[in-house]
Amino acid sequence: MNRRVQQTILVLSLMLLAVSPANSQPWWNPTASDAKANTAGGASALFSNTTGGGNTAFGYGALSNNTTGLGNTASGGNALRTNTTGSNNTASGAS
């Protein structure tokens, strides 16, 4: 295979990789927001949330067990991890 064909194949492969659906939404949710005004960044942050709204969680596992709690803010690894239905709580730092 000549060099020009190899370069073309490489460029096309990289273009396909860049637009691949598998790369568009990583499982760990780097930063996301939803219709209930929740914002999460970090693996498993707000993982179990169902109807809770106005929550902010940054860090691995932050508010990961929250289901219906409202207005919570958690920053740090596992911050407010055990909160499920509580509202208007704030926690900073790893727990």
C-alpha positions as CSV (number, residue, x, y, z in Angstrom):
1,M,0.0,0.0,0.0
2,N,1.5,3.3,-0.9
3,R,2.0,6.2,1.6
4,R,-0.9,8.3,0.2
5,V,-3.4,5.6,0.7
6,Q,-2.2,4.9,4.2
7,Q,-2.5,8.6,5.1
8,T,-6.0,8.8,3.6
9,I,-7.1,5.7,5.6
10,L,-5.7,7.2,8.8
11,V,-7.4,10.5,8.3
12,L,-10.8,8.8,7.6
13,S,-10.4,6.5,10.6
14,L,-9.7,9.5,12.9
15,M,-12.7,11.4,11.5
16,L,-15.0,8.4,12.1
17,L,-13.6,8.0,15.6
18,A,-14.3,11.6,16.4
19,V,-18.0,11.5,15.5
20,S,-18.6,8.0,16.9
21,P,-21.8,7.8,19.1
22,A,-19.9,5.8,21.7
23,N,-17.6,8.8,22.3
24,S,-20.4,11.4,22.5
25,Q,-21.8,10.5,26.0
26,P,-19.2,8.9,28.3
27,W,-20.7,6.7,31.1
28,W,-19.1,8.8,33.8
29,N,-20.9,12.0,33.0
30,P,-18.2,14.7,33.2
31,T,-20.8,17.5,33.5
32,A,-24.4,17.3,32.8
33,S,-27.6,19.1,33.5
34,D,-31.2,18.0,33.2
35,A,-34.8,19.4,32.9
36,K,-35.2,19.4,36.7
37,A,-32.3,21.9,37.0
38,N,-29.9,19.3,38.4
39,T,-26.2,19.6,37.6
40,A,-23.7,16.8,38.1
41,G,-20.0,16.3,37.4
42,G,-18.1,13.1,38.2
43,A,-18.7,9.4,38.1
44,S,-22.0,8.4,39.8
45,A,-22.8,11.9,40.8
46,L,-26.6,12.1,41.2
47,F,-26.8,8.5,39.9
48,S,-30.1,7.5,41.6
49,N,-31.9,10.8,41.2
50,T,-35.5,10.3,40.0
51,T,-37.6,13.4,40.8
52,G,-35.3,15.6,42.8
53,G,-34.6,19.0,41.4
54,G,-32.3,21.9,41.9
55,N,-29.4,19.7,43.1
56,T,-25.7,20.3,42.3
57,A,-23.2,17.5,42.8
58,F,-19.5,17.5,41.8
59,G,-17.1,14.6,42.7
60,Y,-17.2,10.9,42.5
61,G,-20.4,9.6,44.1
62,A,-21.6,13.0,45.3
63,L,-25.4,12.8,46.0
64,S,-25.3,9.4,44.3
65,N,-28.2,8.0,46.4
66,N,-30.4,11.1,46.2
67,T,-33.8,10.2,44.7
68,T,-36.3,12.9,45.6
69,G,-34.2,15.5,47.6
70,L,-34.4,19.1,46.4
71,G,-31.9,22.0,46.5
72,N,-28.9,20.0,47.8
73,T,-25.3,21.0,47.0
74,A,-22.5,18.4,47.3
75,S,-18.8,19.0,46.4
76,G,-16.2,16.3,46.9
77,G,-15.9,12.5,46.7
78,N,-19.0,10.8,48.1
79,A,-20.3,14.1,49.6
80,L,-23.9,13.6,50.8
81,R,-23.7,10.1,49.4
82,T,-26.2,8.8,51.9
83,N,-28.8,11.5,51.4
84,T,-31.9,10.1,49.7
85,T,-34.8,12.4,50.3
86,G,-33.4,15.3,52.3
87,S,-33.6,18.8,51.0
88,N,-31.5,22.0,51.2
89,N,-28.3,20.3,52.5
90,T,-24.8,21.4,51.7
91,A,-21.6,19.4,52.0
92,S,-18.0,20.1,50.9
93,G,-15.1,17.8,51.0
94,A,-14.6,14.0,50.7
95,S,-16.6,11.9,53.1
